[in-house]
């Protein structure tokens, strides 16, 4: 049971990392090398905060331009 929960959290954390990297790429108009960054360990709390912050910034940028 514990191993299953841990695997789910790791998968969620990995997905949030990819989403955050994509948002960062869009906001800065730069690319990134996924192979270089795929082994980085980012805490889930920080990933959620980054997602909220960069998602809000992306929302503001997109709707301010329209």
C-alpha positions in Angstrom: 0.0 0.0 0.0 2.7 2.5 1.0 4.8 1.6 -2.1 1.7 2.2 -4.3 1.1 5.6 -2.8 4.8 6.5 -3.1 4.8 5.5 -6.8 1.7 7.6 -7.4 3.3 10.7 -5.7 6.5 10.2 -7.8 4.5 10.0 -11.0 2.5 13.1 -10.0 5.7 15.0 -9.1 7.3 14.0 -12.4 4.2 15.2 -14.4 4.2 18.5 -12.5 7.9 19.0 -13.2 7.3 18.5 -17.0 4.3 20.9 -16.9 6.4 23.5 -15.0 9.3 23.2 -17.4 6.9 23.6 -20.3 5.3 26.8 -18.7 8.8 28.1 -18.0 9.8 27.5 -21.6 6.7 29.3 -22.9 7.1 32.3 -20.5 10.8 32.8 -21.2 10.6 31.9 -24.9 13.5 29.5 -24.5 13.9 25.8 -24.8 15.2 23.2 -22.4 16.9 19.8 -22.6 14.6 17.3 -21.0 17.4 14.6 -20.9 19.5 16.9 -18.8 16.7 17.7 -16.3 14.8 14.4 -16.1 16.7 13.1 -13.0 16.3 16.3 -11.0 14.3 15.9 -7.7 12.0 18.7 -6.9 9.8 18.5 -3.8 6.1 18.2 -4.6 5.1 21.3 -2.6 7.5 23.4 -4.6 6.2 21.9 -7.8 2.6 22.8 -6.9 3.6 26.4 -5.9 5.6 26.8 -9.2 2.6 25.5 -11.1 0.3 28.0 -9.4 2.6 30.9 -9.9 3.6 30.2 -13.5 0.1 29.3 -14.4 -1.2 32.6 -13.1 1.6 34.5 -14.9 0.8 32.7 -18.2 -2.9 33.5 -17.7 -2.2 37.2 -17.1 0.2 37.4 -20.1 -2.2 35.6 -22.5 -5.3 37.6 -21.6 -3.6 40.9 -21.3 -2.3 40.6 -24.9 -5.8 39.8 -26.3 
